């Protein structure tokens, strides 16, 4: 390849990383072609691009359509599609637990911890679906992620006081929401407390 021969970066690893980035931006081509860096005397001297005939034939037969393969005997395509969407929602629940819910990654080594992680992801899915259905019932569309992001701008703060005849007292204050967050709360029929509230039976978070 002329560009490969003229490139200053003759290291095969550098060329391979560039090819990986290019294939990453062109996933359709990644499935059809295999790219190999030709090495001579420890330097990249060219590329060998080969095409997989079987995948090319499949791509031509599919005409760019999104096809699903299943072992279910259901013949209604609408029902099959609904089942498939449910699977994607389950997968999204795992991503939701890491991103939107902010749960740190945990490396499991015991079966009970794996089961607990599955339970947390299932609860995340249930909560997420409940929020989506709630928004649809309020004619707010499918905007669960945007709602979570906007309501995440609302903060609370706890103040600790030593009160006579009562001991340590915890008061919780909630910040005033931004205009967009306040508008969302109004549409959902939710009201934030406007006065400090005494909080009892608080379990302190362990800082590792």
N, C-alpha and C positions, 0 to 999 in steps of 0.2 A: 504494500500500500504506500503510495507516495507520501502521504502525510505522516505515516509511521516512520518512514525513512528519514524525513526532514526534521522530525520532532527532536528537541533537545533531550527530552526525557526518554532515554533508551532503556530504562529499567523495565523488565517484564511486569513487575508488580505494579508500577505506576500505570502502565498501559492497561493492565487488567482492571485496575480500579476505574479508569476512565470508561472502559467498555461496560463495566457493571453499572456505572451511573447512567450511561446511555440506554442500556437495556432496561434499567429501572424506570426511565421516563417513557419507554416504549414497550409496555408489557405484552402487547400483541406480538411484536417482533421477537420478544424473548422466548415465546412459546414455539415459534416456528424455526428459529435459526440458532445454531451453535457457533460461537466465535472462539477461536483458539489463537493465542499469540505465538508466533513463530520466533524461536530464539536461536541466535547464532553467536557463538563466542561470549555467552552470558549477556547479550544485548538483544532487545526486540528488533527484529528485522522485517517483520510483516505480519499479516493476519490471514487466517484461513476461516472462511465463512462457509458453513455447510447448512443445507436446508433439510428438514425432516419431511420426507414425502408424505408419510402417513398423517402428520398433523396438518400439512398443507391441504391435503384432500379433505380433511375434516373441516377446516376453516372455509374452504370453497363451498362445501355442502351446507354449512350452517348459514352462510350469507350474512355473517355478523350478528345473527340472532343469539339471544341469551337462552340456552337450553338447560333443562334440568333432567337429571336421570334419577329414577327412584325405583325401589323394589316394592312399593305399595301397589295394591290392586285397584285403588281408587281411580275412576275414569273421569271424574269431574275436574277439569284443569283449574278451576277457581279454588276448589278445596285443596288441591295439591299446592297451589301458590300460597294459600293461607298457612298451610303447614310449614312451608319453606320460610315464610316471613317470621313465623314463631321461632324457628331455629335461629334465624339471624338475631332476633331479639334476645334469645338466651345468650348468644355469643356477645351481644352488646352489653348484657348485664355484667359480664366479667370486666369489660372495658370501663363500664360506668363505675364499678366499685373501685377501680384504680384511679380514674380521672375525676369524675364529678363528685364522688364521695370522698376522694382523697385518702383512700386506704393505702398504706404503704405495702410494697410487695413482701410477702412472707414465704420463706423457703421451708416447705413442709418435709418432715422426715418421719412422721407418724400418721397412721391411718385416721385416727380420731381428729387430727388437725386438718387433714384433707377433707373429711366430712364436714367439719365446722366451716371451712372455707366455702364449700359448696352451699351450705346453708346460708351463709352471709350473701353470696351471690344470688341465691334464689330470693332472699328477702329484698335485695336491691332491685331485682326484676319486678317483684310484686309492687314495691313502692313506686317504681318508675311507671309501671303500667297504670297504677291507680291515679297517679298525677296526670298522665296523659288523658285518661277517661274523664277525670274531673275537669280538665281544661276543655275537652270537647263538649262536655255538658254545659259549660259556661260560654260556649260559642267562641272560644279563644284559639281554636285550631290545635295543631300539633307542635307546640312550642315549649315543650317541657324543659329542654336544655337552656333555652333563653330565659325562662322563668327562674330556674335555679340560679343562673348567673346573676340575674338582677336582684333576686332576694338575698343573694350572698353578700350584697353590699350593706345589708343591715347587720349591725353589731350590737352586742350586749356587753355589759361590764358589771362585775360584782364588787361591792364595797363592804369591807369588814369593819364592824364597830364593836367595842366592848361596852355593853349596856348594863347599867346597874340592875341587879335582880334578874338578869336574863342571860348574862354572859356574852359570848361572841355572837353577833348578829350579822347575817349576810343580807345585803340589799342588792337587788338586781335592777339595773337600768338598761333600757333599750334605746338605741339611737333613733333619731328621726329619719325616716326613709327618704331617699332621693325621689324626685317627682315621678320618674318612671316606675320605680318600685312601689310607691304609694298608689299609683294608678292600677298596678297589677293587684295589689291587696284589695283595693276597692272592688274590682271586677270579681275577685274570688270571694268577696264577702268576709274578709278577715280584718281584724282590728288588732293593732299592737297596743300593749299596755302603755298608758301615758304617765303612770305613777310608779315609783319604786315599789318593788314587791319583795317581801321577806321570803327567803328561800331556806328550807330546812332539809335535813337528811341528805346532804351533798356528799357524794363519794369523790374524793380527790383523785385526780388522774396521776398515775405513776409516770414519772419521767425517766426513761431509760437512757 
